[in-house]
C-alpha cells in the first residue's frame, strides 16, 4: 500500500493499517492505531463528535459556516 503515497512522504509513515472498507474505515484506522482495536471505531467517532460539539464555534469559523460543520456532525449520528 505504500505505493499509493507520494515518495516524499514515505519517511513520515510509521504504520499502514488495512481495515475493512466501509463507511467507518477512517474511524477503524484511528482506533487500530490507538491500540484499542478497529472494532472500537464507535468510541473514536463519539470522542470526535464531543470534540466537534465542545469547540463548535471554532469549527464553524474554520469551515467558513455551518454547512460543513453540520455535515460532519450528522455523519457521526
N, C-alpha and C positions, 0 to 999 in steps of 0.2 A: 504493500500500500504506500510505501514511501515515495514511489514514483509518481504519485498523484499530487505531490507538493513541488514547488519550485526549489531548485537546488540550494539557493541562498538560505533557505530556512531549515535545512537539514540539521545544522548544529544546534538549533533551538528545540528540536523534537526529542523528548526523552522516551516517550512511550506512544505506541499506536494501539488503540483499543478497537477491535472489530466487534460491534454489537449488532443485534438483530435490527434490521432496517424497518422501522415503523415510525409512527408519529411521536414516539417517546425516545428515539435513539440518542438525541442530544443529552437528555437527562440521564439516560442509561450510561453514556460515556463518562459524564461527570461523576456519577455515583460509583462507577467502577474505579475511576482514578482516585477517588477519595477512600477507596478500600472498604466501602460499605456494600458492595455487590450491585450489579446492574439491576437486580430485582427491587432495589430500594430507590428506584428512579422517582417515585412519588414524593419521597422525602425531600429530594433535591428540588423538585417542582414547587413544593409547599414553601420551602425556605426562600426560593427566588420570588414567589408571589408575595411573601411577607416583606421582603426587601423592596419590591416594587411599590407596595402599599405604604410602607413606612416613609419612603422618600418620594412619594408621588409627585409633589410639586417640582422636585429636581428633575425627575424623569420626564415630566411633561415639558419642561423647559428644554431639556436635552433633545427630545424628539421633535420640538417645534410645534407642539399642540397635543391635543388629547387623542387624536385618531390612532396613532401608533401605540400610545400608552394603553388605550382600551383594547386594541387588538391583542397585545401581549398579555394583558390581564385576563382576557376572555379565553385565550389559548390554554391557560392552566386550569380552567374550570371544567 
